[in-house]
Amino acid sequence: MSRYEAVFEIDSKTDAYAARRILEQVYDTIREESRSVREGTDDAAALLREFETLRDAARDPAAGTLTVTYERDDGTLDN
């Protein structure tokens, strides 16, 4: 398994705004994906709730760290 990580230090209102925009875009993308491809599945609803929590937490500007981790299996996807 391959692992990639990006860490964003948030120490200004500009940084906080950028982190909020990133999380809003991710949430919107997952919401649209859930509607068009995985509508009604339990895992889609749970994933959307998790990202909704992240998005909502970023609404109030605060110092912190946003860490994005991508873990990739070495296998291929089935079509």
PyMOL Python script that loads the backbone (N, CA, C, O; Angstrom):
from pymol import cmd

cmd.read_pdbstr("""\
ATOM      1  N   MET A   1       0.847  -1.172   0.000  1.00  0.00           N
ATOM      2  CA  MET A   1       0.000   0.000   0.000  1.00  0.00           C
ATOM      3  C   MET A   1       0.893   1.235   0.000  1.00  0.00           C
ATOM      4  O   MET A   1       1.850   1.328   0.768  1.00  0.00           O
ATOM      5  N   SER A   2       0.565   2.167  -0.863  1.00  0.00           N
ATOM      6  CA  SER A   2       1.279   3.439  -0.936  1.00  0.00           C
ATOM      7  C   SER A   2       0.537   4.465  -0.094  1.00  0.00           C
ATOM      8  O   SER A   2      -0.691   4.444  -0.015  1.00  0.00           O
ATOM      9  N   ARG A   3       1.290   5.365   0.536  1.00  0.00           N
ATOM     10  CA  ARG A   3       0.678   6.380   1.393  1.00  0.00           C
ATOM     11  C   ARG A   3       1.258   7.742   1.042  1.00  0.00           C
ATOM     12  O   ARG A   3       2.473   7.909   0.941  1.00  0.00           O
ATOM     13  N   TYR A   4       0.373   8.708   0.858  1.00  0.00           N
ATOM     14  CA  TYR A   4       0.761  10.074   0.540  1.00  0.00           C
ATOM     15  C   TYR A   4       0.097  10.988   1.572  1.00  0.00           C
ATOM     16  O   TYR A   4      -1.027  10.734   2.006  1.00  0.00           O
ATOM     17  N   GLU A   5       0.792  12.039   1.953  1.00  0.00           N
ATOM     18  CA  GLU A   5       0.252  12.926   2.968  1.00  0.00           C
ATOM     19  C   GLU A   5       0.619  14.368   2.650  1.00  0.00           C
ATOM     20  O   GLU A   5       1.737  14.659   2.225  1.00  0.00           O
ATOM     21  N   ALA A   6      -0.341  15.270   2.863  1.00  0.00           N
ATOM     22  CA  ALA A   6      -0.114  16.700   2.722  1.00  0.00           C
ATOM     23  C   ALA A   6      -0.578  17.362   4.014  1.00  0.00           C
ATOM     24  O   ALA A   6      -1.671  17.079   4.504  1.00  0.00           O
ATOM     25  N   VAL A   7       0.253  18.241   4.563  1.00  0.00           N
ATOM     26  CA  VAL A   7      -0.069  18.902   5.821  1.00  0.00           C
ATOM     27  C   VAL A   7      -0.117  20.406   5.574  1.00  0.00           C
ATOM     28  O   VAL A   7       0.819  20.993   5.031  1.00  0.00           O
ATOM     29  N   PHE A   8      -1.222  21.014   5.983  1.00  0.00           N
ATOM     30  CA  PHE A   8      -1.408  22.446   5.831  1.00  0.00           C
ATOM     31  C   PHE A   8      -1.483  23.076   7.217  1.00  0.00           C
ATOM     32  O   PHE A   8      -2.383  22.760   7.995  1.00  0.00           O
ATOM     33  N   GLU A   9      -0.548  23.957   7.528  1.00  0.00           N
ATOM     34  CA  GLU A   9      -0.562  24.670   8.798  1.00  0.00           C
ATOM     35  C   GLU A   9      -1.457  25.892   8.657  1.00  0.00           C
ATOM     36  O   GLU A   9      -1.286  26.690   7.735  1.00  0.00           O
ATOM     37  N   ILE A  10      -2.395  26.035   9.555  1.00  0.00           N
ATOM     38  CA  ILE A  10      -3.343  27.140   9.515  1.00  0.00           C
ATOM     39  C   ILE A  10      -2.996  28.088  10.653  1.00  0.00           C
ATOM     40  O   ILE A  10      -3.198  27.777  11.827  1.00  0.00           O
ATOM     41  N   ASP A  11      -2.464  29.262  10.277  1.00  0.00           N
ATOM     42  CA  ASP A  11      -2.078  30.213  11.315  1.00  0.00           C
ATOM     43  C   ASP A  11      -2.490  31.646  10.997  1.00  0.00           C
ATOM     44  O   ASP A  11      -1.974  32.598  11.582  1.00  0.00           O
ATOM     45  N   SER A  12      -3.431  31.785  10.056  1.00  0.00           N
ATOM     46  CA  SER A  12      -3.966  33.111   9.739  1.00  0.00           C
ATOM     47  C   SER A  12      -5.394  32.943   9.226  1.00  0.00           C
ATOM     48  O   SER A  12      -5.821  31.834   8.905  1.00  0.00           O
ATOM     49  N   LYS A  13      -6.122  34.045   9.152  1.00  0.00           N
ATOM     50  CA  LYS A  13      -7.485  33.982   8.628  1.00  0.00           C
ATOM     51  C   LYS A  13      -7.488  33.556   7.163  1.00  0.00           C
ATOM     52  O   LYS A  13      -8.402  32.866   6.710  1.00  0.00           O
ATOM     53  N   THR A  14      -6.464  33.970   6.429  1.00  0.00           N
ATOM     54  CA  THR A  14      -6.364  33.577   5.023  1.00  0.00           C
ATOM     55  C   THR A  14      -6.185  32.067   4.905  1.00  0.00           C
ATOM     56  O   THR A  14      -6.818  31.426   4.065  1.00  0.00           O
ATOM     57  N   ASP A  15      -5.330  31.504   5.740  1.00  0.00           N
ATOM     58  CA  ASP A  15      -5.143  30.048   5.746  1.00  0.00           C
ATOM     59  C   ASP A  15      -6.435  29.334   6.125  1.00  0.00           C
ATOM     60  O   ASP A  15      -6.802  28.332   5.511  1.00  0.00           O
ATOM     61  N   ALA A  16      -7.125  29.859   7.146  1.00  0.00           N
ATOM     62  CA  ALA A  16      -8.370  29.248   7.599  1.00  0.00           C
ATOM     63  C   ALA A  16      -9.421  29.289   6.490  1.00  0.00           C
ATOM     64  O   ALA A  16     -10.171  28.330   6.306  1.00  0.00           O
ATOM     65  N   TYR A  17      -9.473  30.386   5.760  1.00  0.00           N
ATOM     66  CA  TYR A  17     -10.410  30.503   4.650  1.00  0.00           C
ATOM     67  C   TYR A  17     -10.070  29.475   3.557  1.00  0.00           C
ATOM     68  O   TYR A  17     -10.967  28.841   3.001  1.00  0.00           O
ATOM     69  N   ALA A  18      -8.795  29.318   3.257  1.00  0.00           N
ATOM     70  CA  ALA A  18      -8.379  28.351   2.235  1.00  0.00           C
ATOM     71  C   ALA A  18      -8.736  26.924   2.658  1.00  0.00           C
ATOM     72  O   ALA A  18      -9.216  26.140   1.840  1.00  0.00           O
ATOM     73  N   ALA A  19      -8.510  26.589   3.913  1.00  0.00           N
ATOM     74  CA  ALA A  19      -8.857  25.255   4.408  1.00  0.00           C
ATOM     75  C   ALA A  19     -10.364  25.035   4.329  1.00  0.00           C
ATOM     76  O   ALA A  19     -10.821  23.957   3.951  1.00  0.00           O
ATOM     77  N   ARG A  20     -11.128  26.053   4.684  1.00  0.00           N
ATOM     78  CA  ARG A  20     -12.580  25.951   4.611  1.00  0.00           C
ATOM     79  C   ARG A  20     -13.034  25.714   3.174  1.00  0.00           C
ATOM     80  O   ARG A  20     -13.917  24.892   2.930  1.00  0.00           O
ATOM     81  N   ARG A  21     -12.440  26.425   2.230  1.00  0.00           N
ATOM     82  CA  ARG A  21     -12.809  26.249   0.814  1.00  0.00           C
ATOM     83  C   ARG A  21     -12.455  24.840   0.318  1.00  0.00           C
ATOM     84  O   ARG A  21     -13.217  24.232  -0.432  1.00  0.00           O
ATOM     85  N   ILE A  22     -11.297  24.330   0.742  1.00  0.00           N
ATOM     86  CA  ILE A  22     -10.915  22.961   0.360  1.00  0.00           C
ATOM     87  C   ILE A  22     -11.959  21.974   0.852  1.00  0.00           C
ATOM     88  O   ILE A  22     -12.421  21.125   0.090  1.00  0.00           O
ATOM     89  N   LEU A  23     -12.333  22.080   2.123  1.00  0.00           N
ATOM     90  CA  LEU A  23     -13.296  21.144   2.700  1.00  0.00           C
ATOM     91  C   LEU A  23     -14.687  21.310   2.103  1.00  0.00           C
ATOM     92  O   LEU A  23     -15.415  20.329   1.955  1.00  0.00           O
ATOM     93  N   GLU A  24     -15.067  22.534   1.759  1.00  0.00           N
ATOM     94  CA  GLU A  24     -16.359  22.745   1.100  1.00  0.00           C
ATOM     95  C   GLU A  24     -16.379  22.090  -0.274  1.00  0.00           C
ATOM     96  O   GLU A  24     -17.374  21.472  -0.655  1.00  0.00           O
ATOM     97  N   GLN A  25     -15.293  22.220  -1.015  1.00  0.00           N
ATOM     98  CA  GLN A  25     -15.212  21.606  -2.344  1.00  0.00           C
ATOM     99  C   GLN A  25     -15.250  20.082  -2.248  1.00  0.00           C
ATOM    100  O   GLN A  25     -15.933  19.426  -3.035  1.00  0.00           O
ATOM    101  N   VAL A  26     -14.529  19.526  -1.296  1.00  0.00           N
ATOM    102  CA  VAL A  26     -14.539  18.072  -1.106  1.00  0.00           C
ATOM    103  C   VAL A  26     -15.950  17.604  -0.751  1.00  0.00           C
ATOM    104  O   VAL A  26     -16.443  16.622  -1.306  1.00  0.00           O
ATOM    105  N   TYR A  27     -16.589  18.305   0.169  1.00  0.00           N
ATOM    106  CA  TYR A  27     -17.949  17.944   0.568  1.00  0.00           C
ATOM    107  C   TYR A  27     -18.901  18.002  -0.627  1.00  0.00           C
ATOM    108  O   TYR A  27     -19.685  17.076  -0.838  1.00  0.00           O
ATOM    109  N   ASP A  28     -18.839  19.074  -1.404  1.00  0.00           N
ATOM    110  CA  ASP A  28     -19.710  19.216  -2.570  1.00  0.00           C
ATOM    111  C   ASP A  28     -19.481  18.094  -3.582  1.00  0.00           C
ATOM    112  O   ASP A  28     -20.432  17.560  -4.153  1.00  0.00           O
ATOM    113  N   THR A  29     -18.220  17.742  -3.798  1.00  0.00           N
ATOM    114  CA  THR A  29     -17.888  16.671  -4.738  1.00  0.00           C
ATOM    115  C   THR A  29     -18.434  15.333  -4.261  1.00  0.00           C
ATOM    116  O   THR A  29     -19.011  14.579  -5.044  1.00  0.00           O
ATOM    117  N   ILE A  30     -18.253  15.040  -2.983  1.00  0.00           N
ATOM    118  CA  ILE A  30     -18.748  13.775  -2.438  1.00  0.00           C
ATOM    119  C   ILE A  30     -20.278  13.747  -2.450  1.00  0.00           C
ATOM    120  O   ILE A  30     -20.875  12.707  -2.728  1.00  0.00           O
ATOM    121  N   ARG A  31     -20.907  14.866  -2.156  1.00  0.00           N
ATOM    122  CA  ARG A  31     -22.371  14.939  -2.191  1.00  0.00           C
ATOM    123  C   ARG A  31     -22.896  14.643  -3.596  1.00  0.00           C
ATOM    124  O   ARG A  31     -23.841  13.872  -3.761  1.00  0.00           O
ATOM    125  N   GLU A  32     -22.284  15.255  -4.597  1.00  0.00           N
ATOM    126  CA  GLU A  32     -22.715  15.017  -5.974  1.00  0.00           C
ATOM    127  C   GLU A  32     -22.453  13.577  -6.399  1.00  0.00           C
ATOM    128  O   GLU A  32     -23.285  12.963  -7.067  1.00  0.00           O
ATOM    129  N   GLU A  33     -21.304  13.040  -6.015  1.00  0.00           N
ATOM    130  CA  GLU A  33     -20.979  11.645  -6.329  1.00  0.00           C
ATOM    131  C   GLU A  33     -21.993  10.709  -5.678  1.00  0.00           C
ATOM    132  O   GLU A  33     -22.444   9.742  -6.292  1.00  0.00           O
ATOM    133  N   SER A  34     -22.343  11.004  -4.434  1.00  0.00           N
ATOM    134  CA  SER A  34     -23.307  10.169  -3.714  1.00  0.00           C
ATOM    135  C   SER A  34     -24.672  10.196  -4.397  1.00  0.00           C
ATOM    136  O   SER A  34     -25.350   9.171  -4.473  1.00  0.00           O
ATOM    137  N   ARG A  35     -25.067  11.341  -4.882  1.00  0.00           N
ATOM    138  CA  ARG A  35     -26.372  11.468  -5.549  1.00  0.00           C
ATOM    139  C   ARG A  35     -26.412  10.721  -6.874  1.00  0.00           C
ATOM    140  O   ARG A  35     -27.411  10.080  -7.201  1.00  0.00           O
ATOM    141  N   SER A  36     -25.334  10.802  -7.629  1.00  0.00           N
ATOM    142  CA  SER A  36     -25.370  10.253  -8.981  1.00  0.00           C
ATOM    143  C   SER A  36     -24.951   8.790  -9.072  1.00  0.00           C
ATOM    144  O   SER A  36     -25.399   8.079  -9.972  1.00  0.00           O
ATOM    145  N   VAL A  37     -24.104   8.328  -8.162  1.00  0.00           N
ATOM    146  CA  VAL A  37     -23.566   6.978  -8.311  1.00  0.00           C
ATOM    147  C   VAL A  37     -23.991   6.046  -7.178  1.00  0.00           C
ATOM    148  O   VAL A  37     -24.345   4.891  -7.417  1.00  0.00           O
ATOM    149  N   ARG A  38     -23.955   6.550  -5.952  1.00  0.00           N
ATOM    150  CA  ARG A  38     -24.146   5.664  -4.807  1.00  0.00           C
ATOM    151  C   ARG A  38     -25.381   6.033  -3.988  1.00  0.00           C
ATOM    152  O   ARG A  38     -25.445   5.751  -2.792  1.00  0.00           O
ATOM    153  N   GLU A  39     -26.333   6.646  -4.618  1.00  0.00           N
ATOM    154  CA  GLU A  39     -27.518   7.132  -3.909  1.00  0.00           C
ATOM    155  C   GLU A  39     -28.189   6.020  -3.108  1.00  0.00           C
ATOM    156  O   GLU A  39     -28.438   4.924  -3.611  1.00  0.00           O
ATOM    157  N   GLY A  40     -28.475   6.339  -1.839  1.00  0.00           N
ATOM    158  CA  GLY A  40     -29.206   5.413  -0.997  1.00  0.00           C
ATOM    159  C   GLY A  40     -28.376   4.358  -0.287  1.00  0.00           C
ATOM    160  O   GLY A  40     -28.918   3.612   0.529  1.00  0.00           O
ATOM    161  N   THR A  41     -27.097   4.269  -0.562  1.00  0.00           N
ATOM    162  CA  THR A  41     -26.277   3.265   0.108  1.00  0.00           C
ATOM    163  C   THR A  41     -25.844   3.780   1.478  1.00  0.00           C
ATOM    164  O   THR A  41     -25.673   4.983   1.677  1.00  0.00           O
ATOM    165  N   ASP A  42     -25.674   2.864   2.408  1.00  0.00           N
ATOM    166  CA  ASP A  42     -25.292   3.238   3.771  1.00  0.00           C
ATOM    167  C   ASP A  42     -23.901   3.853   3.819  1.00  0.00           C
ATOM    168  O   ASP A  42     -23.678   4.821   4.546  1.00  0.00           O
ATOM    169  N   ASP A  43     -22.955   3.298   3.047  1.00  0.00           N
ATOM    170  CA  ASP A  43     -21.592   3.833   3.096  1.00  0.00           C
ATOM    171  C   ASP A  43     -21.511   5.237   2.522  1.00  0.00           C
ATOM    172  O   ASP A  43     -20.703   6.043   2.983  1.00  0.00           O
ATOM    173  N   ALA A  44     -22.328   5.544   1.530  1.00  0.00           N
ATOM    174  CA  ALA A  44     -22.333   6.895   0.956  1.00  0.00           C
ATOM    175  C   ALA A  44     -22.863   7.895   1.971  1.00  0.00           C
ATOM    176  O   ALA A  44     -22.322   8.994   2.097  1.00  0.00           O
ATOM    177  N   ALA A  45     -23.908   7.532   2.690  1.00  0.00           N
ATOM    178  CA  ALA A  45     -24.487   8.432   3.696  1.00  0.00           C
ATOM    179  C   ALA A  45     -23.499   8.665   4.827  1.00  0.00           C
ATOM    180  O   ALA A  45     -23.364   9.792   5.303  1.00  0.00           O
ATOM    181  N   ALA A  46     -22.807   7.620   5.266  1.00  0.00           N
ATOM    182  CA  ALA A  46     -21.829   7.752   6.349  1.00  0.00           C
ATOM    183  C   ALA A  46     -20.654   8.623   5.917  1.00  0.00           C
ATOM    184  O   ALA A  46     -20.196   9.476   6.678  1.00  0.00           O
ATOM    185  N   LEU A  47     -20.172   8.411   4.712  1.00  0.00           N
ATOM    186  CA  LEU A  47     -19.057   9.206   4.201  1.00  0.00           C
ATOM    187  C   LEU A  47     -19.453  10.677   4.106  1.00  0.00           C
ATOM    188  O   LEU A  47     -18.672  11.557   4.470  1.00  0.00           O
ATOM    189  N   LEU A  48     -20.640  10.940   3.627  1.00  0.00           N
ATOM    190  CA  LEU A  48     -21.112  12.315   3.506  1.00  0.00           C
ATOM    191  C   LEU A  48     -21.225  12.973   4.884  1.00  0.00           C
ATOM    192  O   LEU A  48     -20.853  14.136   5.040  1.00  0.00           O
ATOM    193  N   ARG A  49     -21.731  12.249   5.880  1.00  0.00           N
ATOM    194  CA  ARG A  49     -21.824  12.794   7.243  1.00  0.00           C
ATOM    195  C   ARG A  49     -20.442  13.130   7.800  1.00  0.00           C
ATOM    196  O   ARG A  49     -20.276  14.154   8.462  1.00  0.00           O
ATOM    197  N   GLU A  50     -19.447  12.274   7.537  1.00  0.00           N
ATOM    198  CA  GLU A  50     -18.094  12.535   8.025  1.00  0.00           C
ATOM    199  C   GLU A  50     -17.522  13.811   7.416  1.00  0.00           C
ATOM    200  O   GLU A  50     -16.925  14.623   8.123  1.00  0.00           O
ATOM    201  N   PHE A  51     -17.698  13.991   6.123  1.00  0.00           N
ATOM    202  CA  PHE A  51     -17.183  15.196   5.482  1.00  0.00           C
ATOM    203  C   PHE A  51     -18.012  16.426   5.836  1.00  0.00           C
ATOM    204  O   PHE A  51     -17.491  17.541   5.842  1.00  0.00           O
ATOM    205  N   GLU A  52     -19.279  16.237   6.126  1.00  0.00           N
ATOM    206  CA  GLU A  52     -20.103  17.347   6.581  1.00  0.00           C
ATOM    207  C   GLU A  52     -19.585  17.865   7.928  1.00  0.00           C
ATOM    208  O   GLU A  52     -19.551  19.073   8.160  1.00  0.00           O
ATOM    209  N   THR A  53     -19.188  16.956   8.801  1.00  0.00           N
ATOM    210  CA  THR A  53     -18.621  17.338  10.097  1.00  0.00           C
ATOM    211  C   THR A  53     -17.332  18.133   9.910  1.00  0.00           C
ATOM    212  O   THR A  53     -17.130  19.150  10.574  1.00  0.00           O
ATOM    213  N   LEU A  54     -16.457  17.677   9.009  1.00  0.00           N
ATOM    214  CA  LEU A  54     -15.219  18.407   8.720  1.00  0.00           C
ATOM    215  C   LEU A  54     -15.508  19.789   8.158  1.00  0.00           C
ATOM    216  O   LEU A  54     -14.907  20.777   8.580  1.00  0.00           O
ATOM    217  N   ARG A  55     -16.422  19.852   7.213  1.00  0.00           N
ATOM    218  CA  ARG A  55     -16.771  21.133   6.595  1.00  0.00           C
ATOM    219  C   ARG A  55     -17.304  22.110   7.640  1.00  0.00           C
ATOM    220  O   ARG A  55     -16.911  23.277   7.666  1.00  0.00           O
ATOM    221  N   ASP A  56     -18.192  21.630   8.492  1.00  0.00           N
ATOM    222  CA  ASP A  56     -18.783  22.492   9.511  1.00  0.00           C
ATOM    223  C   ASP A  56     -17.747  22.955  10.530  1.00  0.00           C
ATOM    224  O   ASP A  56     -17.813  24.090  11.003  1.00  0.00           O
ATOM    225  N   ALA A  57     -16.799  22.099  10.872  1.00  0.00           N
ATOM    226  CA  ALA A  57     -15.759  22.463  11.838  1.00  0.00           C
ATOM    227  C   ALA A  57     -14.872  23.583  11.305  1.00  0.00           C
ATOM    228  O   ALA A  57     -14.332  24.368  12.084  1.00  0.00           O
ATOM    229  N   ALA A  58     -14.720  23.664  10.002  1.00  0.00           N
ATOM    230  CA  ALA A  58     -13.839  24.667   9.394  1.00  0.00           C
ATOM    231  C   ALA A  58     -14.536  26.008   9.172  1.00  0.00           C
ATOM    232  O   ALA A  58     -13.907  26.950   8.691  1.00  0.00           O
ATOM    233  N   ARG A  59     -15.792  26.110   9.503  1.00  0.00           N
ATOM    234  CA  ARG A  59     -16.523  27.362   9.253  1.00  0.00           C
ATOM    235  C   ARG A  59     -16.055  28.507  10.135  1.00  0.00           C
ATOM    236  O   ARG A  59     -16.060  29.657   9.695  1.00  0.00           O
ATOM    237  N   ASP A  60     -15.651  28.226  11.363  1.00  0.00           N
ATOM    238  CA  ASP A  60     -15.139  29.262  12.257  1.00  0.00           C
ATOM    239  C   ASP A  60     -13.627  29.320  12.129  1.00  0.00           C
ATOM    240  O   ASP A  60     -12.954  28.324  12.393  1.00  0.00           O
ATOM    241  N   PRO A  61     -13.070  30.469  11.726  1.00  0.00           N
ATOM    242  CA  PRO A  61     -11.624  30.560  11.546  1.00  0.00           C
ATOM    243  C   PRO A  61     -10.881  30.276  12.860  1.00  0.00           C
ATOM    244  O   PRO A  61     -11.182  30.871  13.895  1.00  0.00           O
ATOM    245  N   ALA A  62      -9.925  29.378  12.801  1.00  0.00           N
ATOM    246  CA  ALA A  62      -9.117  29.035  13.965  1.00  0.00           C
ATOM    247  C   ALA A  62      -7.782  28.475  13.494  1.00  0.00           C
ATOM    248  O   ALA A  62      -7.675  27.925  12.398  1.00  0.00           O
ATOM    249  N   ALA A  63      -6.770  28.624  14.337  1.00  0.00           N
ATOM    250  CA  ALA A  63      -5.462  28.047  14.032  1.00  0.00           C
ATOM    251  C   ALA A  63      -5.549  26.532  14.173  1.00  0.00           C
ATOM    252  O   ALA A  63      -6.343  26.014  14.959  1.00  0.00           O
ATOM    253  N   GLY A  64      -4.725  25.830  13.404  1.00  0.00           N
ATOM    254  CA  GLY A  64      -4.706  24.373  13.485  1.00  0.00           C
ATOM    255  C   GLY A  64      -3.943  23.781  12.327  1.00  0.00           C
ATOM    256  O   GLY A  64      -3.160  24.457  11.660  1.00  0.00           O
ATOM    257  N   THR A  65      -4.183  22.515  12.102  1.00  0.00           N
ATOM    258  CA  THR A  65      -3.511  21.788  11.030  1.00  0.00           C
ATOM    259  C   THR A  65      -4.548  20.972  10.269  1.00  0.00           C
ATOM    260  O   THR A  65      -5.385  20.299  10.870  1.00  0.00           O
ATOM    261  N   LEU A  66      -4.484  21.039   8.949  1.00  0.00           N
ATOM    262  CA  LEU A  66      -5.306  20.189   8.093  1.00  0.00           C
ATOM    263  C   LEU A  66      -4.362  19.183   7.451  1.00  0.00           C
ATOM    264  O   LEU A  66      -3.438  19.555   6.729  1.00  0.00           O
ATOM    265  N   THR A  67      -4.605  17.908   7.723  1.00  0.00           N
ATOM    266  CA  THR A  67      -3.769  16.849   7.159  1.00  0.00           C
ATOM    267  C   THR A  67      -4.624  16.000   6.235  1.00  0.00           C
ATOM    268  O   THR A  67      -5.673  15.498   6.638  1.00  0.00           O
ATOM    269  N   VAL A  68      -4.176  15.840   4.996  1.00  0.00           N
ATOM    270  CA  VAL A  68      -4.862  15.011   4.017  1.00  0.00           C
ATOM    271  C   VAL A  68      -3.984  13.801   3.756  1.00  0.00           C
ATOM    272  O   VAL A  68      -2.821  13.935   3.375  1.00  0.00           O
ATOM    273  N   THR A  69      -4.552  12.609   3.964  1.00  0.00           N
ATOM    274  CA  THR A  69      -3.809  11.366   3.754  1.00  0.00           C
ATOM    275  C   THR A  69      -4.512  10.549   2.688  1.00  0.00           C
ATOM    276  O   THR A  69      -5.726  10.355   2.733  1.00  0.00           O
ATOM    277  N   TYR A  70      -3.739  10.078   1.735  1.00  0.00           N
ATOM    278  CA  TYR A  70      -4.258   9.231   0.667  1.00  0.00           C
ATOM    279  C   TYR A  70      -3.504   7.911   0.726  1.00  0.00           C
ATOM    280  O   TYR A  70      -2.285   7.876   0.556  1.00  0.00           O
ATOM    281  N   GLU A  71      -4.234   6.828   0.968  1.00  0.00           N
ATOM    282  CA  GLU A  71      -3.630   5.507   0.978  1.00  0.00           C
ATOM    283  C   GLU A  71      -4.142   4.751  -0.233  1.00  0.00           C
ATOM    284  O   GLU A  71      -5.347   4.641  -0.457  1.00  0.00           O
ATOM    285  N   ARG A  72      -3.212   4.241  -0.999  1.00  0.00           N
ATOM    286  CA  ARG A  72      -3.587   3.570  -2.240  1.00  0.00           C
ATOM    287  C   ARG A  72      -3.193   2.105  -2.163  1.00  0.00           C
ATOM    288  O   ARG A  72      -2.044   1.767  -1.879  1.00  0.00           O
ATOM    289  N   ASP A  73      -4.173   1.239  -2.421  1.00  0.00           N
ATOM    290  CA  ASP A  73      -3.885  -0.197  -2.508  1.00  0.00           C
ATOM    291  C   ASP A  73      -3.070  -0.452  -3.768  1.00  0.00           C
ATOM    292  O   ASP A  73      -3.188   0.273  -4.755  1.00  0.00           O
ATOM    293  N   ASP A  74      -2.254  -1.477  -3.722  1.00  0.00           N
ATOM    294  CA  ASP A  74      -1.412  -1.776  -4.869  1.00  0.00           C
ATOM    295  C   ASP A  74      -2.170  -2.504  -5.976  1.00  0.00           C
ATOM    296  O   ASP A  74      -1.659  -2.636  -7.088  1.00  0.00           O
ATOM    297  N   GLY A  75      -3.372  -2.976  -5.689  1.00  0.00           N
ATOM    298  CA  GLY A  75      -4.174  -3.680  -6.693  1.00  0.00           C
ATOM    299  C   GLY A  75      -4.842  -2.711  -7.644  1.00  0.00           C
ATOM    300  O   GLY A  75      -4.709  -1.495  -7.501  1.00  0.00           O
ATOM    301  N   THR A  76      -5.566  -3.254  -8.619  1.00  0.00           N
ATOM    302  CA  THR A  76      -6.287  -2.440  -9.588  1.00  0.00           C
ATOM    303  C   THR A  76      -7.771  -2.457  -9.265  1.00  0.00           C
ATOM    304  O   THR A  76      -8.251  -3.341  -8.555  1.00  0.00           O
ATOM    305  N   LEU A  77      -8.487  -1.486  -9.782  1.00  0.00           N
ATOM    306  CA  LEU A  77      -9.927  -1.417  -9.587  1.00  0.00           C
ATOM    307  C   LEU A  77     -10.641  -2.263 -10.623  1.00  0.00           C
ATOM    308  O   LEU A  77     -10.217  -2.369 -11.774  1.00  0.00           O
ATOM    309  N   ASP A  78     -11.739  -2.863 -10.178  1.00  0.00           N
ATOM    310  CA  ASP A  78     -12.583  -3.601 -11.119  1.00  0.00           C
ATOM    311  C   ASP A  78     -13.556  -2.629 -11.756  1.00  0.00           C
ATOM    312  O   ASP A  78     -14.024  -1.700 -11.098  1.00  0.00           O
ATOM    313  N   ASN A  79     -13.862  -2.829 -13.011  1.00  0.00           N
ATOM    314  CA  ASN A  79     -14.824  -1.952 -13.685  1.00  0.00           C
ATOM    315  C   ASN A  79     -16.220  -2.401 -13.469  1.00  0.00           C
ATOM    316  O   ASN A  79     -17.155  -1.774 -13.968  1.00  0.00           O
TER     317      ASN A  79
END
""", "prot")
cmd.dss("prot")
cmd.show_as("cartoon", "prot")
cmd.util.cbc("prot")
cmd.orient("prot")
